[in-house]
Amino acid sequence: MKEHKEVSALLQQAKQERRCCYGTSDAQRRALKRRLHAGELVSPYKNLYADRTLWNTMTREQQSLQVIRALSAIHPQWVFAGLSAACVYGLQHNYSLHDGTVHIASKSGIGGGDEARLNRIYINRIPTRKHNGILLTTPARTLLDCAAFPFPQALPIYDSALRKSLTTIEEVQSLMIQSVCDEVSVTKLLKYADPLSENGGESLMRGQITELSFGIPLLQVQFMNPDNPAMSYRVDFCWKLADGRIIVAEYDGMAKYADISNKNRPHFVKTVRLRRLSVRFPRHEAIPRENRTLRTRPSEGRLDNLLTTEWYLKNGDIPPETPRAE
C-alpha cells in the first residue's frame, strides 16, 4: 500500500513513546483502518493500532502496556486497576493472565458504550497513585483486586509488591477491612506472601505447593560451601525434616549453576553441584526443578511426579519450623 505520511508519522511517534497509535482526525482514523484491513496493522483495542510485525515481537505484558499507555494519553482521567495496574507497577505475574482486557476503577457500573475489552472494577472511593505518568489504583488496592485470580497466579503479584516495597501487609489488611473485596482470598494471600521469593516462577511454584498442602518451604536458605566459604550455596526452597534430613529444591537452577560457555553441559553442571551439596551434607536431598516442566494448573499426581517420588512431605515428617499449608 502507498505510504501515508501522516500515518507513518503517527506510528513512529507511538513507537518512540512505547504505546499504540491512534488517529486524532477522521482522515487519520480512516487511513489507519485501511492499513488494518490490508494486514499491515493490528488493532488490540477500539481505535488503537500497532505495526503487525513489531506487535508480534512483544510479550503479552508488553502488548498490554502499549494499550494502557495509549488509553492513558486519550483518557488521562482513567484510573487503571487490577492486572492493568500490576503491569504498570512492574509486578511479576504469569503472562497467561492477559486476554486483551483493560481494567479500570470506576464509581459507576458498565457503560452502554464501553468497548468489549474494557472491564470496570467498581470502587466507591478510589485510592490513586501516579506511576510513570499513568494514574493507577494504589498498590494495596491493586492487590485486593488481583486476589480475584486463582491463588497460585495471584501469589507472584503479592510477593512482587512486597519485594519492591510498594506496600505492606498491614496496609493491605487495613484497606481490605474498609473495602468491598474477596476477604477470604486476600487473607490467604497475605498469609503466604513472602518478599524473599525472587521471581514470579518461584512464587507460582510455591503457590502450587501450598494448594496441594505440601509443607511450606523456607526460602533462599544458604549453606556453607566447604570448598569456598566465601561463596555459599543458596537454594530456592528448603524443608527441614523432623529426623534431621534437609530437602532442597530449585525452580530455575540453570542460571545459578550452568556453564553457559558449553551449551551441552548446563544440566550436568547444575546436577553435579547439587549432588556435591548432598555428598558434603549426607542427610540433604537435592531436587533440581526445571521451569519448562512447571505446569500452570497441574493435577496433584502430575506435580508429585514432577517433584519426584522422593518428596514425601505431604502426610507428615514435617517439623515445627516447617509449617504445613492450610
C-alpha positions as CSV (number, residue, x, y, z in Angstrom):
1,M,0.0,0.0,0.0
2,K,1.2,3.5,-0.8
3,E,2.8,5.3,2.1
4,H,0.7,7.7,4.0
5,K,3.0,10.3,5.6
6,E,0.6,11.2,8.4
7,V,0.1,7.5,9.4
8,S,3.9,6.9,9.2
9,A,4.5,9.8,11.5
10,L,1.8,8.6,13.9
11,L,3.3,5.1,14.0
12,Q,6.8,6.5,14.5
13,Q,5.7,8.7,17.4
14,A,3.8,5.8,19.0
15,K,6.9,3.6,18.7
16,Q,9.1,6.2,20.5
17,E,6.5,6.5,23.3
18,R,6.1,2.7,23.5
19,R,2.3,2.9,23.0
20,C,-0.3,2.0,20.4
21,C,-1.1,4.5,17.7
22,Y,-4.4,6.4,17.4
23,G,-5.8,8.9,15.0
24,T,-6.9,12.4,16.1
25,S,-8.9,13.2,13.0
26,D,-11.4,11.4,10.8
27,A,-8.9,11.3,7.9
28,Q,-6.2,9.7,10.1
29,R,-8.6,7.1,11.5
30,R,-9.8,6.1,8.0
31,A,-6.2,5.8,6.9
32,L,-5.3,3.6,9.9
33,K,-8.4,1.4,9.2
34,R,-7.3,0.9,5.6
35,R,-4.0,-0.4,6.7
36,L,-5.6,-2.6,9.3
37,H,-7.7,-4.2,6.6
38,A,-4.6,-4.5,4.4
39,G,-2.9,-6.5,7.1
40,E,-0.2,-4.0,7.9
41,L,-1.6,-3.1,11.3
42,V,-3.3,-4.9,14.2
43,S,-6.0,-3.3,16.5
44,P,-5.9,-4.7,20.0
45,Y,-8.5,-2.2,21.2
46,K,-11.0,0.0,19.5
47,N,-9.3,2.8,17.5
48,L,-5.8,1.7,18.7
49,Y,-3.3,0.3,16.2
50,A,0.2,-1.1,16.1
51,D,2.5,-2.3,13.4
52,R,1.8,-6.0,13.0
53,T,5.5,-7.1,12.7
54,L,6.5,-5.1,15.8
55,W,3.5,-6.2,17.8
56,N,4.2,-9.9,17.2
57,T,7.7,-9.5,18.7
58,M,6.2,-8.3,22.1
59,T,5.2,-10.4,25.1
60,R,1.6,-10.2,26.3
61,E,2.6,-7.9,29.1
62,Q,4.4,-5.5,26.7
63,Q,1.3,-5.5,24.4
64,S,-0.9,-4.7,27.4
65,L,1.4,-1.8,28.4
66,Q,1.2,-0.5,24.9
67,V,-2.6,-0.4,25.1
68,I,-2.6,1.1,28.6
69,R,-0.2,3.9,27.7
70,A,-2.3,4.9,24.6
71,L,-5.5,4.8,26.6
72,S,-3.9,6.9,29.4
73,A,-3.0,9.5,26.8
74,I,-6.5,9.6,25.4
75,H,-8.3,9.4,28.8
76,P,-5.9,10.9,31.4
77,Q,-8.7,10.7,34.0
78,W,-8.9,6.9,33.8
79,V,-7.6,5.1,36.8
80,F,-6.1,1.7,35.8
81,A,-6.7,-1.1,38.2
82,G,-6.2,-4.8,38.7
83,L,-3.9,-6.6,36.3
84,S,-3.5,-3.4,34.3
85,A,-2.2,-1.5,37.3
86,A,0.0,-4.5,38.2
87,C,1.6,-4.3,34.8
88,V,2.4,-0.6,35.1
89,Y,3.9,-1.2,38.6
90,G,6.1,-3.9,37.2
91,L,4.6,-6.7,39.4
92,Q,5.6,-10.1,38.2
93,H,2.8,-12.4,37.0
94,N,2.0,-15.1,34.6
95,Y,1.5,-13.8,31.0
96,S,-1.3,-16.3,30.6
97,L,-3.5,-13.9,32.6
98,H,-3.5,-11.4,29.7
99,D,-6.5,-11.8,27.4
100,G,-6.7,-8.3,26.0
101,T,-8.9,-6.9,28.7
102,V,-8.1,-3.5,30.1
103,H,-9.1,-2.9,33.8
104,I,-10.0,0.5,35.2
105,A,-11.5,1.6,38.5
106,S,-15.0,3.1,38.3
107,K,-17.6,4.5,40.7
108,S,-20.3,3.6,38.2
109,G,-21.4,0.4,36.5
110,I,-20.7,-0.8,33.0
111,G,-21.4,1.9,30.5
112,G,-23.6,1.2,27.4
113,G,-20.9,2.5,25.1
114,D,-18.0,0.6,26.6
115,E,-15.6,-1.3,24.5
116,A,-16.0,-5.0,24.9
117,R,-12.4,-5.4,26.2
118,L,-12.9,-2.7,28.9
119,N,-13.5,-4.1,32.5
120,R,-14.7,-1.6,35.1
121,I,-13.9,-2.6,38.7
122,Y,-16.4,-0.9,41.0
123,I,-14.7,1.0,43.8
124,N,-16.7,3.5,45.8
125,R,-13.7,5.5,47.0
126,I,-10.8,5.1,44.6
127,P,-7.3,5.4,46.2
128,T,-4.9,6.6,43.4
129,R,-1.3,7.0,42.7
130,K,0.5,8.2,39.6
131,H,3.3,5.9,38.3
132,N,5.3,6.5,35.2
133,G,2.8,9.2,34.3
134,I,-0.2,6.9,34.5
135,L,-3.0,7.1,37.0
136,L,-3.4,3.8,38.9
137,T,-5.1,2.4,42.0
138,T,-2.6,2.3,44.9
139,P,-0.5,-0.8,45.2
140,A,-2.6,-2.0,48.2
141,R,-5.8,-1.6,46.3
142,T,-4.3,-3.3,43.2
143,L,-3.5,-6.3,45.4
144,L,-7.1,-6.5,46.6
145,D,-8.4,-6.6,43.0
146,C,-5.8,-9.2,41.9
147,A,-7.0,-11.6,44.6
148,A,-9.7,-12.5,42.1
149,F,-7.1,-14.7,40.3
150,P,-6.5,-18.3,41.3
151,F,-4.2,-18.4,44.4
152,P,-1.1,-19.7,42.6
153,Q,-1.5,-17.0,39.9
154,A,-2.1,-14.2,42.4
155,L,0.7,-15.1,44.8
156,P,3.5,-13.8,42.4
157,I,1.8,-10.4,42.3
158,Y,1.7,-10.2,46.1
159,D,5.2,-11.4,46.5
160,S,6.5,-8.9,43.9
161,A,4.7,-6.0,45.5
162,L,6.2,-6.8,48.9
163,R,9.6,-7.4,47.4
164,K,9.5,-4.0,45.7
165,S,8.3,-2.3,48.9
166,L,5.3,-0.8,47.2
167,T,3.1,-1.7,50.1
168,T,3.0,-3.7,53.3
169,I,0.9,-6.5,54.6
170,E,-0.5,-4.2,57.3
171,E,-1.6,-1.6,54.7
172,V,-3.4,-4.2,52.6
173,Q,-5.1,-5.6,55.7
174,S,-6.3,-2.2,56.7
175,L,-7.6,-1.4,53.2
176,M,-9.3,-4.8,53.0
177,I,-11.4,-4.0,56.1
178,Q,-12.6,-0.8,54.5
179,S,-13.3,-2.2,51.1
180,V,-15.6,-4.5,49.2
181,C,-13.4,-7.4,48.1
182,D,-12.8,-11.1,48.5
183,E,-11.6,-11.1,52.1
184,V,-11.0,-14.8,52.2
185,S,-8.7,-14.8,49.2
186,V,-6.9,-11.7,50.3
187,T,-6.3,-13.1,53.8
188,K,-4.9,-16.3,52.4
189,L,-2.6,-14.5,50.0
190,L,-1.3,-12.2,52.7
191,K,-0.7,-15.2,55.0
192,Y,1.6,-16.9,52.4
193,A,3.1,-13.8,50.6
194,D,6.8,-13.6,51.0
195,P,9.2,-10.9,49.7
196,L,12.0,-13.4,49.7
197,S,10.7,-15.0,46.6
198,E,13.0,-13.8,43.9
199,N,10.8,-14.1,40.8
200,G,7.3,-15.0,39.6
201,G,8.3,-18.5,38.7
202,E,9.3,-19.3,42.3
203,S,6.1,-17.7,43.6
204,L,4.0,-19.7,41.2
205,M,5.7,-23.0,42.2
206,R,5.3,-22.1,45.9
207,G,1.6,-21.3,45.2
208,Q,1.1,-24.7,43.7
209,I,2.9,-26.4,46.6
210,T,0.6,-24.6,49.0
211,E,-2.5,-25.5,47.1
212,L,-1.6,-29.2,47.2
213,S,-1.0,-29.0,51.0
214,F,2.7,-29.8,50.9
215,G,4.9,-28.4,53.7
216,I,5.7,-24.7,53.3
217,P,9.3,-24.3,52.3
218,L,11.9,-21.9,53.8
219,L,13.1,-19.5,51.0
220,Q,16.6,-18.6,49.9
221,V,18.4,-20.7,52.5
222,Q,22.2,-20.5,52.5
223,F,24.5,-23.5,53.1
224,M,28.2,-23.3,53.7
225,N,30.4,-24.2,50.8
226,P,33.3,-26.3,52.2
227,D,35.4,-25.7,49.1
228,N,35.0,-21.9,49.3
229,P,33.4,-20.5,52.5
230,A,33.2,-17.0,50.9
231,M,30.8,-18.3,48.3
232,S,28.0,-20.2,50.0
233,Y,25.3,-22.2,48.3
234,R,21.8,-20.7,48.3
235,V,18.7,-22.7,47.4
236,D,15.2,-21.5,46.4
237,F,13.3,-23.9,48.6
238,C,14.3,-25.8,51.7
239,W,12.5,-28.2,54.0
240,K,14.0,-29.3,57.4
241,L,12.5,-32.6,58.4
242,A,12.0,-33.9,61.9
243,D,14.6,-36.7,61.6
244,G,17.3,-34.2,60.6
245,R,17.1,-34.6,56.9
246,I,17.0,-31.5,54.7
247,I,15.4,-31.3,51.3
248,V,16.2,-28.6,48.8
249,A,14.5,-27.7,45.5
250,E,15.4,-25.3,42.7
251,Y,12.9,-23.6,40.4
252,D,15.4,-22.4,37.7
253,G,18.8,-23.6,38.8
254,M,20.2,-23.4,35.3
255,A,21.0,-19.7,35.7
256,K,22.8,-20.3,39.0
257,Y,24.7,-23.4,38.2
258,A,25.2,-23.6,34.4
259,D,28.4,-23.2,32.5
260,I,27.0,-21.1,29.6
261,S,30.1,-21.5,27.6
262,N,29.1,-25.0,26.8
263,K,25.5,-25.5,25.8
264,N,25.8,-29.3,26.2
265,R,26.8,-29.1,29.8
266,P,24.5,-26.9,31.8
267,H,22.2,-29.6,33.3
268,F,25.3,-31.7,34.2
269,V,26.9,-28.8,35.9
270,K,23.8,-28.0,38.0
271,T,23.3,-31.6,38.9
272,V,26.9,-32.1,39.9
273,R,26.8,-29.1,42.2
274,L,23.6,-30.1,43.8
275,R,24.9,-33.6,44.3
276,R,28.0,-32.2,45.9
277,L,25.7,-30.5,48.4
278,S,24.2,-33.9,49.2
279,V,27.7,-35.5,49.5
280,R,29.0,-32.9,51.8
281,F,25.8,-33.0,53.9
282,P,24.8,-36.7,53.6
283,R,21.3,-36.1,55.1
284,H,20.4,-33.4,52.4
285,E,18.4,-34.4,49.4
286,A,18.6,-32.1,46.3
287,I,15.7,-31.9,43.9
288,P,16.5,-29.8,40.8
289,R,13.5,-28.3,39.1
290,E,13.2,-27.0,35.5
291,N,10.8,-24.1,34.8
292,R,10.0,-25.7,31.4
293,T,8.3,-28.6,33.2
294,L,6.2,-26.5,35.6
295,R,2.6,-26.6,34.7
296,T,0.2,-23.7,35.4
297,R,-2.5,-25.9,36.8
298,P,-1.1,-29.4,37.3
299,S,-3.0,-32.3,38.8
300,E,-1.8,-33.4,42.2
301,G,-0.4,-36.6,40.7
302,R,1.3,-34.7,38.0
303,L,3.0,-32.4,40.5
304,D,4.0,-35.4,42.6
305,N,5.7,-36.8,39.6
306,L,7.4,-33.6,38.7
307,L,8.9,-33.2,42.1
308,T,9.9,-36.9,42.1
309,T,8.7,-39.6,44.5
310,E,11.4,-38.7,47.0
311,W,9.4,-35.6,48.0
312,Y,7.4,-37.1,50.9
313,L,6.3,-34.0,52.7
314,K,2.5,-34.4,52.3
315,N,1.5,-36.7,55.1
316,G,3.9,-35.9,57.9
317,D,7.6,-35.8,58.7
318,I,7.4,-32.1,59.0
319,P,9.0,-30.4,62.0
320,P,7.5,-27.3,63.7
321,E,9.8,-24.9,61.8
322,T,8.4,-26.1,58.5
323,P,4.7,-25.2,58.7
324,R,2.1,-27.1,56.7
325,A,-0.1,-25.3,54.2
326,E,-3.7,-25.0,55.3
